[in-house]
Amino acid sequence: MPRLSDFAYRKPISMTGSTKPQSIKLPYPYIVELIVPLKGFGYTLKKMQTWHQARGLMLHQRSGGYVEPHWYSHWCFADPQDAKEFQATFGGEVVRPST
């Protein structure tokens, strides 16, 4: 079974062509972008939820959209250190907040 780290990640691009993350995540500007596996996250999703609970964090996850050939999921964090730890545990790419 392929791991999330086996996939290449894309540069985030909004509908306007901007490479900046969208501003609707202002209270949670640090984003970890993951490719959604073909059959979904499965048991890994439960691990992600448990990871948040263990740290007392609210889970803020949303669709990152579709860019051929993958669906992307965004996991949003208020603290950059939490985003880095989540990435270290589950893979993906940390997307820098807009300035």
C-alpha positions as CSV (number, residue, x, y, z in Angstrom):
1,M,0.0,0.0,0.0
2,P,1.4,3.4,-0.9
3,R,2.3,5.8,1.9
4,L,1.5,9.5,1.8
5,S,5.2,10.3,1.5
6,D,5.3,8.3,-1.8
7,F,3.4,11.1,-3.6
8,A,4.9,14.3,-5.1
9,Y,3.2,17.5,-3.8
10,R,2.1,20.4,-5.8
11,K,2.5,24.1,-5.3
12,P,-0.8,25.4,-3.9
13,I,-2.7,27.4,-6.5
14,S,-6.0,29.1,-5.9
15,M,-8.6,29.7,-8.6
16,T,-7.0,33.1,-9.2
17,G,-3.6,31.6,-9.9
18,S,-2.2,32.8,-6.6
19,T,0.3,30.6,-4.8
20,K,-0.8,32.1,-1.4
21,P,-3.2,30.1,0.8
22,Q,-6.7,31.5,0.9
23,S,-7.4,34.0,3.7
24,I,-10.4,32.3,5.1
25,K,-8.1,30.4,7.5
26,L,-6.9,33.6,9.2
27,P,-7.2,32.2,12.8
28,Y,-5.5,29.0,11.6
29,P,-3.0,30.3,9.0
30,Y,-0.5,27.4,9.2
31,I,-1.6,24.6,6.8
32,V,-0.4,21.1,6.2
33,E,-1.5,19.9,2.8
34,L,-1.9,16.2,2.3
35,I,-2.8,14.2,-0.8
36,V,-6.0,12.2,-0.1
37,P,-5.3,8.5,-0.9
38,L,-7.6,6.9,-3.5
39,K,-9.6,5.1,-0.8
40,G,-9.5,7.9,1.7
41,F,-7.4,8.2,4.9
42,G,-9.1,5.2,6.5
43,Y,-7.6,4.4,9.9
44,T,-5.1,7.2,9.5
45,L,-7.9,9.7,9.9
46,K,-8.6,8.2,13.4
47,K,-4.9,8.6,14.2
48,M,-5.1,12.2,13.1
49,Q,-8.1,12.9,15.3
50,T,-6.4,11.2,18.2
51,W,-3.3,13.3,17.6
52,H,-5.3,16.5,17.9
53,Q,-7.1,15.3,21.0
54,A,-3.9,14.3,22.8
55,R,-2.6,17.9,22.3
56,G,-5.9,19.5,23.2
57,L,-6.3,21.0,19.7
58,M,-9.5,21.7,17.8
59,L,-9.5,19.8,14.6
60,H,-9.7,22.2,11.6
61,Q,-9.6,20.3,8.4
62,R,-11.0,21.2,5.0
63,S,-10.8,20.2,1.4
64,G,-7.8,21.7,-0.4
65,G,-9.4,20.9,-3.8
66,Y,-8.5,18.9,-6.8
67,V,-5.6,19.4,-9.0
68,E,-5.0,16.7,-11.6
69,P,-4.5,13.9,-10.6
70,H,-5.0,14.3,-6.9
71,W,-7.5,15.5,-4.2
72,Y,-5.9,17.5,-1.5
73,S,-6.8,18.0,2.2
74,H,-5.8,21.0,4.3
75,W,-5.2,20.6,8.0
76,C,-5.1,24.1,9.6
77,F,-3.2,25.2,12.8
78,A,-2.9,28.4,14.8
79,D,0.7,27.5,15.9
80,P,3.5,26.8,13.4
81,Q,5.1,24.3,15.7
82,D,1.8,22.2,15.8
83,A,1.8,22.3,12.0
84,K,5.4,21.1,11.8
85,E,4.7,18.3,14.3
86,F,1.6,17.2,12.4
87,Q,3.7,17.1,9.2
88,A,6.5,15.1,10.8
89,T,3.9,12.6,12.0
90,F,1.6,12.3,8.9
91,G,3.7,13.7,6.0
92,G,2.5,16.3,3.6
93,E,3.7,19.8,3.0
94,V,3.5,22.8,5.3
95,V,2.0,25.7,3.3
96,R,3.2,29.1,4.5
97,P,0.6,31.6,5.6
98,S,-0.2,34.6,3.4
99,T,1.5,37.8,4.4
